[in-house]
Amino acid sequence: MTTNNMFQKITILIILIFSLSGCHMKSQIVEFKNFQELNNNPGSENYEIIEIVGKKAEVSDFFGRTESIKIAIDTTTATVLIRAYEIKGNSSDISGTYIADLLGSTIKKRRVSGRVLKDGTAWETNAYNNWIINGDTAKHKYIDPFSKKIIDTPHTFQVSEKDPEKWLAKFKELYQKAQYIYIFMRFYYFKLDNKWYFMEANLEGLPDNFKQQYPPKEDSDVRMVELENLAPVWYHKGFKDRDTSLIKMVDYESTYFEKVDQGLNQYGFSAGWWYLEIPMPLGDTIRIKRYSNYEDPELKLYKVPKEYGGREDVLFIVQKPEELFPEQVGGMYAIRPRDPNQPQRRYKKIVYKTDSEGNETIDRSRSIETEEYKQWKKDKK
């Protein structure tokens, strides 16, 4: 073989390799064009995506704790309640509570401080209001059970009864009768006949294990129920022990990498785009992309259970923002049916098959559709 012939074959091989690579890259780019962030996502034929809380806000725990993000359902009014901190420029965070219907449409929003208790009371250390319970936005002060007078500032309030035995007798009376008891530090708040009383457990002579003897009572008057985060613990491919029936990772594209050297501990940190698919009950697939670190897309999923009036085809999504990466936005969104009258599911019997890429998909030729779905499709024509 001459040198020229060898050079020509090598050139052809290189061109072929780049051509195939180019085709793959082009098809991947085209494929990923179908993935859009939630705040700019068109949805699908049967499902739309709406914004509940803006992308610059962080949704926090509804009951005021900080260890996790949760959403609550008000079982009395069949509404969803969301607590969020809106970040506007360089100003301090603005706390707000949103009330939305079960389809995600915002009904009202109110700026609040403090936290909301499970009975629906909007609680603060110095006052409370019942705007969630009955629309009353007025602030009410707590009552001293001895004098029956209102307490202006519990932190500085001095109870008139100094005898530990008499104080404890009154405490036990309230503790037995109260329908709800909330504890903050050493402060006890008692709810009796829709009024709140205050007592501070700081008298000498009280046992050291006082809080253990008299724990909070928060389960006898409950209307606010926390929703369970349904997102899988781990999204990455190759992990077979997580449920991906609700959301599936398609790919991850790293755009940032940093090697961290801490003596004996060396590790790499990566951030980039997650490409995720959400299969919906009528067979549509919602394709979203999300910027986050390699380990976790920091995205939580919620559905309202059927017993509280929820639908199978409404999904609430909460995203956590990150200051280090402006691309990682926050906010809360709802995926919901475009037609509220459409059936919540398509099949009464589902048969699966494996496609050419090894993914498990619905075999529509062998799956059996519900009569409700068939009628709905017929009515749409």
Secondary structure, 3 states (H helix, E strand, C coil): CCHHHHHHHHHHHHHHHHHHHHHHHHHHHHHHHCCECHHHCCCCCCEEEEEEECCCEEEECCCCCCCCCCCEEECCCCEEEEEEEECCCCCCCEEEEEEECCCCCEEEEEECCCEECCCCCEECCCEEEEHHHHCEEEEEEEECCCCCCEECCHHHCCCCCCCHHHHHHHHHHHHHHCCEEEEECCEEEEEECCEEEEEECCCCCCCCCHHHHCCCECCCCCCEEECCCCCCCCCCCCCCCCCCCCCEEEEEEEEEEEEEEECCEEEEEEEEEEEEEEECCCCCEEEEEEEEECCCCCEEEECCCHHHCCCCCCEEEEECCCCCCCCCCCEEEEEEECCCCCCCCCEEECCEEECCCCCEEECCCCCEECHHHHHHHHHHC
